[in-house]
Amino acid sequence: MTKKITLIILLCMMLIALLACSENTLNDYFFVEIMANSEKSSDTLAAKKTASGVYSYLAVILNDCDSLLETENAIYENLHNIEYISNEILSQLPVCYNAHTQIKEVERNLRQCGNAVIRKGKYKTLIITLGQGGGDTHYSVVYPSLSYVEGEKDIILKSKIYEIMEENKKNAKNRQV
């Protein structure tokens, strides 16, 4: 009887270890990074305005995406539009550089966002480089829609893209009335 219990416990521990090290869980996120031209305040502002415009556009194109693959495909299909939108935003600001977009795998360190843990590993990332890209990098998780902001006491999970999607739906309903 003790051999059976020991065997069951050993099998459970092996299963837990296997699930914890599974490669499938490492790539279940898709990031977006916006790299400012420099650390000057005007470039940081340009990055924030670009992020706002890009997040609004992503909220529209990702509204019906229910999986990582659908998210990745939608971003690939709209990569030129994302670059165009970024450059349109920059053209309205007092800066003299363009945006360039690409998707590549980026190595990320372990990160905890509230209750969510993003493990160390390579993740697909939409990279929007403004000018030389030598400034601060603003990033967010596009899939699943998970970002975080620090509240007064705790880190609060917040989805900027989800908020924009919900606002768009509410505005659409108001226009129908």
C-alpha contacts under 8 A as a table, 3 or more apart, distances in Angstrom:
res1	aa1	res2	aa2	distance
1	M	4	K	5.24
1	M	5	I	6.46
2	T	5	I	5.07
2	T	6	T	5.99
3	K	6	T	5.05
3	K	7	L	6.00
4	K	7	L	5.03
4	K	8	I	6.11
5	I	8	I	5.08
5	I	9	I	6.12
6	T	9	I	5.13
6	T	10	L	6.03
7	L	10	L	5.02
7	L	11	L	6.10
8	I	11	L	5.10
8	I	12	C	6.14
9	I	12	C	5.08
9	I	13	M	6.18
10	L	13	M	5.14
10	L	14	M	6.21
11	L	14	M	5.06
11	L	15	L	6.15
12	C	15	L	5.07
12	C	16	I	6.19
13	M	16	I	5.12
13	M	17	A	6.15
14	M	17	A	5.08
14	M	18	L	6.06
15	L	18	L	5.02
15	L	19	L	6.15
16	I	19	L	5.17
16	I	20	A	6.06
17	A	20	A	5.08
17	A	21	C	6.25
18	L	21	C	5.32
18	L	22	S	5.98
19	L	22	S	5.05
22	S	25	T	5.98
22	S	26	L	7.34
23	E	26	L	5.24
23	E	27	N	7.13
24	N	27	N	6.02
24	N	28	D	6.91
25	T	28	D	5.60
26	L	29	Y	7.71
26	L	118	I	7.75
26	L	119	R	6.25
26	L	120	K	7.48
26	L	121	G	6.14
26	L	122	K	7.47
26	L	123	Y	7.62
27	N	30	F	7.72
27	N	121	G	7.63
27	N	122	K	6.99
27	N	123	Y	5.61
27	N	124	K	7.59
28	D	68	L	6.60
28	D	143	Y	7.63
28	D	144	P	7.85
29	Y	68	L	7.07
29	Y	123	Y	6.55
29	Y	124	K	7.40
29	Y	141	V	6.74
29	Y	142	V	7.36
29	Y	143	Y	5.25
29	Y	144	P	6.21
30	F	68	L	7.14
30	F	71	T	7.95
30	F	72	E	7.51
30	F	123	Y	6.33
30	F	124	K	5.31
30	F	125	T	5.72
30	F	126	L	7.84
30	F	141	V	5.88
30	F	142	V	5.39
30	F	143	Y	4.94
30	F	144	P	7.32
31	F	123	Y	7.25
31	F	124	K	6.46
31	F	125	T	4.53
31	F	126	L	6.19
31	F	139	Y	6.92
31	F	140	S	5.73
31	F	141	V	4.37
31	F	142	V	5.21
31	F	143	Y	7.01
32	V	125	T	5.37
32	V	126	L	4.56
32	V	127	I	5.89
32	V	128	I	7.69
32	V	139	Y	5.50
32	V	140	S	5.50
32	V	141	V	6.30
32	V	142	V	6.31
33	E	125	T	6.97
33	E	126	L	6.19
33	E	127	I	4.85
33	E	128	I	6.08
33	E	137	T	6.34
33	E	138	H	5.61
33	E	139	Y	4.24
33	E	140	S	6.70
34	I	47	A	6.52
34	I	50	T	7.91
34	I	51	A	6.76
34	I	127	I	6.09
34	I	128	I	4.77
34	I	129	T	5.98
34	I	130	L	7.32
34	I	137	T	5.57
34	I	138	H	5.14
34	I	139	Y	6.20
35	M	47	A	7.04
35	M	127	I	7.52
35	M	128	I	6.21
35	M	129	T	4.86
35	M	130	L	5.87
35	M	133	G	4.95
35	M	134	G	7.11
35	M	135	G	6.27
35	M	136	D	6.03
35	M	137	T	4.36
35	M	138	H	6.40
36	A	39	E	7.11
36	A	43	D	5.84
36	A	44	T	5.94
36	A	46	A	7.42
36	A	47	A	5.30
36	A	129	T	6.76
36	A	130	L	5.32
36	A	131	G	7.39
36	A	132	Q	7.86
36	A	133	G	5.15
36	A	134	G	6.38
36	A	135	G	4.58
36	A	136	D	5.51
36	A	137	T	6.17
36	A	138	H	7.93
37	N	43	D	5.78
37	N	44	T	7.85
37	N	129	T	7.41
37	N	130	L	5.03
37	N	131	G	4.83
37	N	132	Q	5.05
37	N	133	G	4.27
37	N	134	G	5.17
37	N	135	G	5.22
38	S	43	D	5.86
38	S	44	T	7.33
38	S	132	Q	7.46
38	S	133	G	6.54
38	S	134	G	4.80
38	S	135	G	3.65
38	S	136	D	7.00
39	E	43	D	6.48
39	E	44	T	6.29
39	E	134	G	7.34
39	E	135	G	4.47
39	E	136	D	6.13
40	K	43	D	5.34
40	K	44	T	6.26
40	K	135	G	7.78
41	S	44	T	4.98
41	S	45	L	6.07
42	S	45	L	5.11
42	S	46	A	6.19
42	S	95	V	7.84
43	D	46	A	4.91
43	D	47	A	6.19
43	D	95	V	7.69
43	D	135	G	7.75
44	T	47	A	5.07
44	T	48	K	6.30
44	T	135	G	7.58
44	T	136	D	7.27
45	L	48	K	5.06
45	L	49	K	6.18
46	A	49	K	5.18
46	A	50	T	6.01
46	A	90	L	6.78
46	A	93	L	7.18
46	A	95	V	7.99
47	A	50	T	5.02
47	A	51	A	6.00
47	A	130	L	7.37
47	A	138	H	7.67
48	K	51	A	5.01
48	K	52	S	6.23
48	K	138	H	7.97
49	K	52	S	5.10
49	K	53	G	6.35
49	K	89	I	7.30
50	T	53	G	5.22
50	T	54	V	6.00
50	T	86	S	5.70
50	T	89	I	6.19
50	T	90	L	7.34
51	A	54	V	5.11
51	A	55	Y	5.86
51	A	138	H	7.92
52	S	55	Y	5.25
52	S	56	S	6.24
53	G	56	S	5.18
53	G	57	Y	6.36
53	G	85	I	7.33
53	G	86	S	7.39
53	G	89	I	7.51
54	V	57	Y	5.09
54	V	58	L	6.02
54	V	82	I	6.63
54	V	85	I	7.08
54	V	86	S	6.87
55	Y	58	L	4.96
55	Y	59	A	6.03
55	Y	160	K	7.58
55	Y	161	I	5.98
55	Y	164	I	7.99
56	S	59	A	5.17
56	S	60	V	6.72
56	S	161	I	6.99
56	S	164	I	6.33
57	Y	60	V	5.28
57	Y	61	I	6.44
57	Y	82	I	7.69
58	L	61	I	5.16
58	L	62	L	5.67
58	L	63	N	7.97
58	L	161	I	7.15
59	A	62	L	5.38
59	A	63	N	5.70
59	A	161	I	5.15
59	A	162	Y	6.84
59	A	164	I	6.08
59	A	165	M	5.28
60	V	63	N	5.30
60	V	165	M	6.63
61	I	64	D	7.48
61	I	74	A	6.66
61	I	75	I	7.91
62	L	65	C	5.13
62	L	71	T	6.22
62	L	74	A	6.79
63	N	165	M	6.48
65	C	68	L	7.88
65	C	70	E	5.33
65	C	71	T	5.60
65	C	74	A	8.00
66	D	70	E	6.61
66	D	71	T	7.50
67	S	70	E	5.25
67	S	71	T	6.22
67	S	143	Y	7.83
68	L	71	T	5.04
68	L	72	E	6.06
68	L	143	Y	6.30
68	L	144	P	7.62
69	L	72	E	5.06
69	L	73	N	6.09
70	E	73	N	5.14
70	E	74	A	6.10
71	T	74	A	5.21
71	T	75	I	6.26
71	T	143	Y	6.90
72	E	75	I	5.26
72	E	76	Y	6.19
73	N	76	Y	5.10
73	N	77	E	6.07
74	A	77	E	5.15
74	A	78	N	6.20
75	I	78	N	5.09
75	I	79	L	5.74
75	I	126	L	7.90
76	Y	79	L	5.19
76	Y	103	I	7.83
77	E	80	H	7.87
78	N	81	N	5.14
78	N	82	I	6.19
79	L	82	I	5.14
79	L	83	E	6.36
79	L	101	T	6.88
79	L	102	Q	7.48
80	H	83	E	5.10
80	H	84	Y	6.08
80	H	101	T	7.73
81	N	84	Y	4.89
81	N	85	I	6.07
82	I	85	I	5.18
82	I	86	S	6.16
82	I	101	T	7.48
83	E	86	S	5.06
83	E	87	N	6.17
83	E	99	A	6.30
83	E	100	H	6.04
83	E	101	T	5.66
83	E	128	I	7.56
84	Y	87	N	5.15
84	Y	88	E	6.12
85	I	88	E	5.02
85	I	89	I	6.26
86	S	89	I	5.26
86	S	90	L	6.30
86	S	99	A	6.06
87	N	90	L	4.94
87	N	91	S	6.03
87	N	98	N	5.75
87	N	99	A	5.59
88	E	91	S	5.07
88	E	92	Q	6.70
89	I	92	Q	5.47
89	I	93	L	6.93
90	L	93	L	5.22
90	L	94	P	7.81
90	L	95	V	6.70
90	L	97	Y	7.59
90	L	98	N	6.92
90	L	99	A	7.82
91	S	94	P	7.65
91	S	95	V	7.43
97	Y	130	L	6.97
97	Y	131	G	4.89
98	N	130	L	5.97
98	N	131	G	5.44
99	A	128	I	6.38
99	A	129	T	5.48
99	A	130	L	4.46
99	A	131	G	6.08
100	H	128	I	5.64
100	H	129	T	5.26
100	H	130	L	6.65
100	H	131	G	7.92
101	T	126	L	7.04
101	T	127	I	5.61
101	T	128	I	4.58
101	T	129	T	6.43
102	Q	126	L	5.90
102	Q	127	I	5.37
102	Q	128	I	6.78
103	I	124	K	6.77
103	I	125	T	5.48
103	I	126	L	4.53
103	I	127	I	5.97
104	K	124	K	5.58
104	K	125	T	5.53
104	K	126	L	6.84
104	K	127	I	7.57
105	E	122	K	5.65
105	E	123	Y	5.06
105	E	124	K	4.37
105	E	125	T	5.86
106	V	122	K	5.18
106	V	123	Y	5.38
106	V	124	K	6.40
106	V	125	T	6.42
107	E	120	K	7.40
107	E	121	G	5.48
107	E	122	K	4.30
107	E	123	Y	6.49
108	R	119	R	7.82
108	R	120	K	5.38
108	R	121	G	5.48
108	R	122	K	6.11
108	R	123	Y	7.18
109	N	119	R	6.80
109	N	120	K	4.34
109	N	121	G	6.74
110	L	117	V	7.31
110	L	118	I	5.76
110	L	119	R	4.56
110	L	120	K	4.32
110	L	121	G	7.88
111	R	117	V	5.90
111	R	118	I	5.14
111	R	119	R	6.48
111	R	120	K	7.55
112	Q	115	N	7.03
112	Q	116	A	5.82
112	Q	117	V	4.42
112	Q	118	I	6.08
113	C	116	A	5.14
113	C	117	V	6.18
113	C	118	I	7.64
113	C	147	S	7.67
113	C	148	Y	6.36
113	C	155	I	7.32
113	C	157	L	7.09
114	G	117	V	7.85
114	G	148	Y	7.57
114	G	155	I	5.53
114	G	156	I	6.41
114	G	157	L	6.19
129	T	132	Q	7.03
129	T	133	G	5.15
130	L	133	G	5.34
140	S	146	L	7.37
140	S	147	S	5.72
141	V	144	P	6.62
141	V	145	S	5.99
141	V	146	L	5.43
141	V	147	S	5.94
142	V	145	S	5.06
142	V	146	L	6.90
142	V	161	I	7.52
143	Y	146	L	7.05
145	S	159	S	5.39
145	S	160	K	7.57
145	S	161	I	6.36
145	S	162	Y	6.34
146	L	157	L	6.80
146	L	158	K	6.21
146	L	159	S	4.94
146	L	160	K	7.84
147	S	157	L	6.14
147	S	158	K	5.23
147	S	159	S	5.16
147	S	160	K	6.85
148	Y	155	I	6.75
148	Y	156	I	5.91
148	Y	157	L	4.66
148	Y	158	K	5.08
148	Y	159	S	7.25
149	V	155	I	6.05
149	V	156	I	5.73
149	V	157	L	6.66
149	V	158	K	6.64
150	E	153	K	7.75
150	E	154	D	6.30
150	E	155	I	4.47
150	E	156	I	6.02
151	G	154	D	5.33
151	G	155	I	5.55
151	G	156	I	6.03
159	S	162	Y	5.13
159	S	163	E	6.14
160	K	163	E	5.08
160	K	164	I	6.34
161	I	164	I	5.16
161	I	165	M	6.26
162	Y	165	M	5.02
162	Y	166	E	6.19
163	E	166	E	5.16
163	E	167	E	6.13
164	I	167	E	5.00
164	I	168	N	6.10
165	M	168	N	5.11
165	M	169	K	6.28
166	E	169	K	5.09
166	E	170	K	6.20
167	E	170	K	5.08
167	E	171	N	6.12
168	N	171	N	5.10
168	N	172	A	6.11
169	K	172	A	5.07
169	K	173	K	6.31
170	K	173	K	5.17
170	K	174	N	6.28
171	N	174	N	5.04
171	N	175	R	6.26
172	A	175	R	5.18
172	A	176	Q	6.45
173	K	176	Q	5.16
173	K	177	V	6.58
174	N	177	V	5.33
